[in-house]
Amino acid sequence: MDHVTPLALAYDAVAAARQVAATAAMRAADQDRDQGFPAEDVADLARLGLLAAPVPSMAGGAGLGEEPGARRLAAVLRLVGYGSLALGRLYEGHVNALQLVGLYGGPEQRERLFADARDGHLFGVWNTEPPEGGLTLEDGAGGLRLAGVKTFASGAGYVTRALVTSRGPGGSGTLMLVVPLKTGTRADLSAWRSHGMRASATGTLDFAGIAVAAEDILGGPDDYFRQPDFSGGAWRFAAVQLGGIEAVFDVWRGHLAATGRGGDPHQLARLGEGAIAVEGARLWVERAAQAVSDPALPPERVVALVNLARLAVERAGLDVLQLAQRSVGLQGFLRPHALERLSRDLATYLRQPGPDRALTAAAEEILRAGGRAGDLWDGAAA
């Protein structure tokens, strides 16, 4: 694939993400509605090469995420989240799906699905479902077919390549499938009446009757839950959240400058506290991204660090929200002030599953590890 090598070398994903963030931020207020979706922003992701960027460089992409410590990927996720958390959520799911294809796909699957990404298809990863009626793969006279639904599926009706988890026939474990979907079909967004993240097109997707071929099944039973990739991948949504935290901070800072209230020592003290929180979150994200790509760290130690990172970013986000809202006051709760929408989106996106278990599981690993605190995340000492 000689024709892709110059593109991979020359492509600047971070610069592309800055462009997307700038235009997404200008459109975000108009997209903030029930059943909203950032269609123009997703088109920009495709036009500027960011949908293809996570494809490995040897397969015609830019190899985003292959670099040491995933530094470029962390920056891209942060920037896209800065422009729009709803868009950042969708893009993180796209990246996640392509990384799973790279990990578990066979040669023909990788070739086909990476080509789809280069052609502008939006991927997503959907694993949430109701207690009853979740996704199952059934083996009948006509071959394999799906039954059931996925819930809280961001990009429902817009994702055209859905990587989903499904119970296999006869209790054969949890399988990963990549299901082609047509835009505007099988999606129900009526239940997503959320406080924030309204433009994420999150809803229920009905898979009933979709035929599944062997080449649609990715990897083997329960591969989806392999560590450290399953829990360790949480650093990516923390990077998107970091972008949202930075956006809140900048709107808050801009408000103080525009209103001439920045000279008040109490306002300055709050702004200084916010800057500490923002920088702390950034350092946690960078450290977590490095840990995931460190082969010297045991998987359980990687998961512990990423769990701590996602909770540190959550805490930073909540602190910045409180400080910004106190500084700006009532105006920050009134439309069309930018802080009003940004606060709703960030508060909603910070609500990720299992925070208490993430904390205690990390603490359990730290307790088992022994040794010195300074060596906990040093692969050579682990």
C-alpha positions, 0 to 999 in steps of 0.5 A: 500500500505504497500510496498511503505512506506519504499521507500517513507521514504528512497528515496532522490529526491534531491540526484537523481536530482544532479545525473541527473543534472551532466549527463544532463550538459555533454550531453546538447551541443550534444542535442542543435539542431533543433528537439533535445530532451534529451531522455537519460536524461528523461530515467535517470529521470525514472531510478532514480525515479524522474518521480514517485517522485511527486506521493503522498506517499500514492499512491506509490510515494515519495510525492515530493511537499507534504513537508512544503514549497515544499522545496524538490521540489524547490531544485529538479526543480532547480537542474534539470534546472541547468543541462539542462533548456530544461530538466527542462522545461519538468520535470516541466510540468510532475510535474504540470500534476501530481499535477493537477491529484492529485487535480482534479482526481477521485480515479480511475483516480488517481490510473491509472495515478499515476501508469502510472507515476510510470511506466515511462510515461512522462506527460506534460501540454499543454494549448497553441493553435492558435486563430483558430483551437484550441482544442475542444471536440465534441459530435457525433454519435460515442461519444466524439472526439477531434478536433484541435491542441495544439501549443508550446507543449514541449515534442511533440512526446515524452510526452505519457500522455498529460494533455490538456485544451479543449473547451467542447461540446456546450460551456460547459466551458474549460475542462482538459483531460489526453490523452494517446499518442504514442511516435513519433506520431501526432507531428510537430516540424518544426516550432520550430527554436528557439534561445534557448531551442532547445532540448525541442522538442517544437511543434504542436500536432494534436489531430484530431479524438482521442476518449475521454472517460468519465474517460479521463476528469479531474475535472469539467468545468474551474477547470484548472483556479482555483486560486491560483493553476493556477497562483501560479504554476508559482513558479515552472518554476521560480525554473527551471529558477533559476537553469539556472541562477546558471549554467550561474553564475558558468560557468562565475565564472569558466571562470574568475578563469581559465583565471586568470582574477579574480583579476581585481577589475572590474571583482570582482565587477561584480561577486559580483553583480551577486552573489547578483542577484542569491541569491535574486532569490533563496530567492524569489523562496523559499518564493513563494513556501512557500506561495502556501502551506500557507492556511492562505494566501488568494488566491489573495495574493498568486498569487500576491506574485508568480507574483512578484517572477517570475518577480524578477527571470526574472530580476535576470536572465537578470542581470546575463546574462548581467554581465556574457557576459560583463565579459567573452567577445566575447568568451562567444558568440562563440561555444563551450564555455558553456556560449554561449548555456546557455545564449541562453537557459536562455534568451529564457526560461525567456520569459514567458507569460504576464509579464506586467499583472503579475506585475500590477495585483500584484500591484493592490492586494498590493494597495487593501491590505492596512496595513503595508508592512511587513504584506502583506505576513503574513497569520495571518495579511491577 
